[in-house]
Amino acid sequence: MDRPWEQWLIHLDRFRLVLLPALDIILVLLLTYMVLVIIGERRTLWMVRGLIFLMLAAALSKALGLQLLSFVLDKLVIGSAVAMAFILQGEFRRLLEQVGQGHLRQLLSPSHEPIPQPDNVIDEIVDAVKELSQNRTGALMILETDQPIDERDFSVPGVRLNAEVSKELLQTIFQTSTLLHDGAVLIRASRVIAAGVILPISERSASRQLGTRHRAAMGITERVEHCLCVVVSEETGSISLAEQGILNRPLTSSKLRELLRAKFSRSVERDVVAPQLRSLGKRLGLQGLSFLQRLLRLPSSASRKRK
């Protein structure tokens, strides 16, 4: 009959040989999941997926004994990680802030709800756009649809206002006699966050009929997916709506109101793998727990008696 301490040594050896590598893999997957949840944008999500692919390729080449290939991939992974640390500064800062504040639960349960935009706010915006269009006053408005935009995506952040959205305020800002009329207005929920915001210009080839405001609307919506841009042409008074670098024009004020209400009335799913990972994680977790129970199951008292 085996002694109890010998049985515990056997289980300890099993833990070292099986559970520690499994725990290592689980922790890496959990960290990857948190990073994917934090990022959520297609333009940066593909970079993270590329880095994960390189890491898997490096691990596979090392396991197969391909020393030269493993060496090259290891250096490539390190260089890519350093480059992404600069490219994704905002995302990593938000990750560290939430980890430091102990908000781990928020990392594991991302929100897919758009920023609420009451109908009266949409009406105020559309009424202001209608008046500006009739007077042929140029205007550019950024509407956040999901998470707040990082100010580093702007060429110049502009002047902070943090005022309630109103038709009169928007019309006043874009009057040519004001100092802020050349820039864009940033609207978050029911607040005008900033005015005089200078946006990056799109490098995509566009019609000669499109002015700087239209190219700026295309540029910011190409760079940031969770926003819309409303543009009023100074020359023709036409109304346009930009989303993901594409201009929808010309629009009537009623059509603009319809599009904005449709956009802000539904949940906007971010292009992340979090939902799939969550369901897959549950299934793998149940199977892994069952496997660990069988692996670490102590001999029953009946079997001990038989021994």
C-alpha positions as CSV (number, residue, x, y, z in Angstrom):
1,M,0.0,0.0,0.0
2,D,1.4,3.4,-1.0
3,R,2.0,5.9,1.7
4,P,-0.1,9.1,1.6
5,W,3.0,11.3,1.1
6,E,4.1,9.2,-1.8
7,Q,0.7,9.8,-3.4
8,W,1.0,13.5,-2.9
9,L,4.4,13.5,-4.5
10,I,2.9,11.7,-7.5
11,H,0.2,14.4,-7.8
12,L,2.8,17.1,-7.4
13,D,4.8,15.6,-10.3
14,R,1.7,15.5,-12.4
15,F,1.1,19.2,-11.5
16,R,4.6,20.2,-12.6
17,L,4.5,18.2,-15.8
18,V,0.9,18.9,-17.0
19,L,-0.7,21.7,-15.1
20,L,2.1,24.3,-15.1
21,P,2.3,24.3,-19.0
22,A,-1.5,24.3,-19.2
23,L,-1.6,27.2,-16.7
24,D,1.0,29.1,-18.8
25,I,-1.0,28.7,-21.9
26,I,-4.2,29.8,-20.2
27,L,-2.6,32.9,-18.8
28,V,-1.3,33.9,-22.2
29,L,-4.7,33.3,-23.8
30,L,-6.3,35.4,-21.1
31,L,-3.9,38.3,-21.6
32,T,-4.4,38.1,-25.4
33,Y,-8.2,38.1,-24.8
34,M,-7.9,41.3,-22.7
35,V,-5.8,43.0,-25.3
36,L,-8.3,42.1,-28.1
37,V,-11.2,43.4,-25.9
38,I,-9.4,46.7,-25.2
39,I,-8.5,47.4,-28.9
40,G,-11.7,46.5,-30.7
41,E,-10.8,48.4,-34.0
42,R,-10.2,46.5,-37.2
43,R,-7.1,48.6,-38.2
44,T,-5.3,47.6,-35.0
45,L,-6.9,44.3,-34.4
46,W,-5.2,42.8,-37.5
47,M,-1.8,43.9,-36.1
48,V,-2.4,42.1,-32.8
49,R,-3.5,39.0,-34.7
50,G,-0.3,39.2,-36.8
51,L,1.8,39.4,-33.7
52,I,0.0,36.4,-32.2
53,F,0.6,34.4,-35.4
54,L,4.3,35.3,-35.2
55,M,4.5,34.1,-31.6
56,L,2.8,30.8,-32.4
57,A,5.2,30.3,-35.4
58,A,8.2,31.0,-33.1
59,A,7.0,28.6,-30.5
60,L,6.3,25.9,-33.2
61,S,9.7,26.3,-34.8
62,K,11.4,26.0,-31.4
63,A,9.4,22.9,-30.6
64,L,10.5,21.3,-34.0
65,G,14.1,22.2,-33.4
66,L,14.4,24.7,-36.3
67,Q,17.1,26.8,-34.6
68,L,17.8,29.4,-37.3
69,L,14.1,30.0,-38.0
70,S,13.3,30.1,-34.3
71,F,16.1,32.7,-33.8
72,V,14.7,34.9,-36.7
73,L,11.1,34.7,-35.5
74,D,12.1,35.5,-31.9
75,K,13.8,38.7,-33.0
76,L,10.9,39.5,-35.3
77,V,8.4,39.1,-32.4
78,I,10.5,41.4,-30.2
79,G,10.7,44.1,-32.8
80,S,7.0,43.8,-33.6
81,A,6.1,44.1,-29.9
82,V,8.2,47.2,-29.5
83,A,6.7,48.8,-32.6
84,M,3.2,48.0,-31.4
85,A,3.9,49.5,-28.0
86,F,4.4,52.9,-29.9
87,I,1.5,52.4,-32.3
88,L,-1.0,51.4,-29.6
89,Q,-0.1,53.8,-26.9
90,G,-3.7,54.8,-26.2
91,E,-4.9,51.2,-25.9
92,F,-2.0,50.1,-23.7
93,R,-2.5,53.1,-21.5
94,R,-6.2,52.3,-21.1
95,L,-5.3,48.6,-20.3
96,L,-2.8,49.7,-17.6
97,E,-5.3,52.2,-16.1
98,Q,-8.1,49.6,-15.8
99,V,-5.7,47.0,-14.4
100,G,-4.3,49.5,-11.9
101,Q,-7.8,50.5,-10.8
102,G,-8.8,46.9,-10.4
103,H,-11.4,47.0,-13.1
104,L,-10.6,43.5,-14.4
105,R,-14.2,42.6,-14.8
106,Q,-14.7,45.5,-17.3
107,L,-11.9,44.1,-19.4
108,L,-13.5,40.7,-19.6
109,S,-17.0,42.0,-20.4
110,P,-16.7,44.7,-23.0
111,S,-19.6,47.0,-23.8
112,H,-21.2,46.8,-27.3
113,E,-23.7,49.6,-26.7
114,P,-23.3,52.8,-28.7
115,I,-23.0,56.1,-26.9
116,P,-26.6,57.2,-26.2
117,Q,-27.9,59.9,-28.5
118,P,-31.4,61.1,-27.5
119,D,-33.8,62.0,-30.3
120,N,-33.8,65.7,-29.1
121,V,-30.0,65.9,-29.5
122,I,-30.3,64.5,-33.0
123,D,-33.1,67.0,-33.8
124,E,-30.9,69.8,-32.5
125,I,-28.0,68.7,-34.7
126,V,-30.2,68.2,-37.8
127,D,-31.9,71.6,-37.3
128,A,-28.6,73.3,-37.0
129,V,-27.3,71.5,-40.2
130,K,-30.4,72.5,-42.1
131,E,-30.0,76.2,-41.2
132,L,-26.3,76.1,-42.0
133,S,-27.0,74.4,-45.3
134,Q,-29.6,77.0,-46.3
135,N,-27.2,79.8,-45.5
136,R,-24.3,78.0,-47.2
137,T,-22.2,78.1,-44.1
138,G,-19.5,75.4,-44.0
139,A,-19.6,73.0,-41.0
140,L,-17.9,69.8,-39.8
141,M,-19.2,67.8,-36.9
142,I,-17.8,64.6,-35.4
143,L,-20.3,62.3,-33.6
144,E,-18.9,59.5,-31.5
145,T,-20.8,56.2,-31.9
146,D,-19.0,54.0,-29.4
147,Q,-15.9,54.7,-27.2
148,P,-14.4,58.1,-26.9
149,I,-11.9,59.1,-29.6
150,D,-8.3,59.4,-28.6
151,E,-7.2,63.1,-29.1
152,R,-4.0,61.9,-30.7
153,D,-6.1,60.9,-33.7
154,F,-6.6,64.6,-34.3
155,S,-4.0,66.9,-35.9
156,V,-5.0,69.6,-33.3
157,P,-7.3,68.8,-30.4
158,G,-9.1,72.1,-30.5
159,V,-10.7,74.2,-27.7
160,R,-12.6,72.3,-25.0
161,L,-16.1,73.5,-24.4
162,N,-18.1,70.7,-22.7
163,A,-21.4,72.4,-23.4
164,E,-24.9,71.1,-24.0
165,V,-25.7,70.5,-27.6
166,S,-28.1,73.1,-29.1
167,K,-28.9,74.4,-32.5
168,E,-28.0,77.9,-31.5
169,L,-24.5,76.9,-30.2
170,L,-23.7,74.9,-33.3
171,Q,-24.8,77.7,-35.6
172,T,-22.8,80.3,-33.6
173,I,-19.6,78.2,-33.7
174,F,-19.6,77.9,-37.5
175,Q,-20.2,81.6,-38.2
176,T,-17.3,82.9,-40.3
177,S,-16.8,85.7,-37.7
178,T,-15.8,83.3,-35.0
179,L,-12.3,82.0,-34.4
180,L,-13.4,78.3,-34.3
181,H,-15.4,78.1,-37.5
182,D,-12.6,76.5,-39.6
183,G,-12.3,73.5,-37.4
184,A,-14.6,70.6,-36.5
185,V,-16.9,70.2,-33.5
186,L,-16.6,67.0,-31.4
187,I,-20.0,65.8,-30.1
188,R,-20.1,63.1,-27.4
189,A,-23.6,61.9,-26.4
190,S,-25.4,65.2,-25.6
191,R,-22.3,67.4,-25.1
192,V,-20.2,69.5,-27.4
193,I,-16.8,68.4,-26.1
194,A,-14.5,70.6,-28.2
195,A,-14.6,73.0,-31.2
196,G,-11.9,74.1,-33.6
197,V,-10.6,70.5,-33.9
198,I,-8.2,70.0,-36.9
199,L,-8.6,66.6,-38.5
200,P,-6.2,64.6,-40.6
201,I,-6.8,64.8,-44.3
202,S,-7.6,61.7,-46.3
203,E,-4.9,60.6,-48.7
204,R,-7.5,58.8,-50.8
205,S,-8.1,60.2,-54.3
206,A,-11.4,62.1,-54.3
207,S,-13.5,64.2,-56.6
208,R,-12.4,67.8,-57.2
209,Q,-15.8,68.9,-56.0
210,L,-14.9,67.9,-52.5
211,G,-13.3,70.5,-50.3
212,T,-11.0,70.3,-47.3
213,R,-13.9,69.6,-44.9
214,H,-15.0,66.5,-46.9
215,R,-11.5,65.2,-47.1
216,A,-11.0,65.8,-43.3
217,A,-14.3,63.9,-42.7
218,M,-13.0,61.0,-44.8
219,G,-9.6,61.1,-43.1
220,I,-10.9,60.9,-39.5
221,T,-13.5,58.2,-40.3
222,E,-10.8,56.2,-42.0
223,R,-8.5,56.4,-39.0
224,V,-11.3,56.0,-36.3
225,E,-14.1,53.6,-37.1
226,H,-16.4,54.5,-34.1
227,C,-17.4,57.9,-35.3
228,L,-19.5,59.7,-37.9
229,C,-18.9,63.1,-39.6
230,V,-21.6,65.5,-40.8
231,V,-20.3,67.9,-43.4
232,V,-22.0,71.0,-44.8
233,S,-20.4,72.4,-48.0
234,E,-19.6,76.1,-47.9
235,E,-19.9,76.4,-51.7
236,T,-23.0,74.5,-52.4
237,G,-24.7,74.0,-49.0
238,S,-25.0,70.3,-49.7
239,I,-25.1,67.9,-46.7
240,S,-22.9,64.8,-46.4
241,L,-22.4,62.0,-43.9
242,A,-19.0,60.2,-43.7
243,E,-18.5,56.8,-42.2
244,Q,-15.4,54.5,-42.4
245,G,-13.9,56.8,-45.1
246,I,-17.0,56.8,-47.3
247,L,-19.1,59.9,-48.0
248,N,-22.9,59.6,-48.4
249,R,-24.0,62.6,-50.3
250,P,-25.9,64.7,-51.1
251,L,-28.4,64.3,-48.3
252,T,-31.6,66.1,-47.3
253,S,-32.1,67.1,-43.7
254,S,-34.8,64.5,-43.3
255,K,-32.6,61.8,-44.7
256,L,-29.8,62.8,-42.3
257,R,-32.1,62.6,-39.4
258,E,-33.2,59.1,-40.5
259,L,-29.6,57.9,-40.9
260,L,-28.6,59.3,-37.5
261,R,-31.5,57.8,-35.7
262,A,-30.9,54.4,-37.3
263,K,-27.3,54.5,-36.4
264,F,-27.7,55.5,-32.7
265,S,-30.8,53.3,-32.0
266,R,-29.1,50.0,-32.5
267,S,-26.2,48.3,-30.8
268,V,-22.9,48.6,-32.7
269,E,-20.9,45.4,-32.4
270,R,-17.2,46.1,-32.3
271,D,-15.0,44.0,-34.6
272,V,-13.4,41.9,-31.9
273,V,-13.3,38.2,-31.2
274,A,-14.4,38.6,-27.6
275,P,-17.9,37.0,-28.1
276,Q,-16.4,34.0,-29.8
277,L,-13.7,33.7,-27.3
278,R,-16.2,33.9,-24.4
279,S,-18.3,31.1,-25.7
280,L,-15.3,29.0,-26.7
281,G,-13.7,29.7,-23.3
282,K,-16.7,28.4,-21.5
283,R,-16.7,25.2,-23.4
284,L,-12.9,24.7,-23.0
285,G,-13.2,25.6,-19.3
286,L,-15.8,22.9,-18.6
287,Q,-13.8,20.3,-20.6
288,G,-10.5,21.4,-18.9
289,L,-12.1,21.2,-15.4
290,S,-13.4,17.7,-16.1
291,F,-9.9,16.7,-17.4
292,L,-8.2,18.1,-14.3
293,Q,-10.6,16.3,-12.0
294,R,-9.9,13.0,-13.7
295,L,-6.2,13.7,-13.6
296,L,-5.9,14.6,-10.0
297,R,-8.6,12.3,-8.7
298,L,-7.4,10.5,-5.6
299,P,-7.8,6.8,-5.3
300,S,-11.1,5.9,-3.6
301,S,-11.2,4.4,-0.2
302,A,-12.5,1.1,-1.6
303,S,-9.5,0.7,-3.9
304,R,-7.2,1.5,-1.0
305,K,-8.8,-1.3,1.0
306,R,-8.5,-3.7,-1.9
307,K,-4.8,-2.8,-2.0
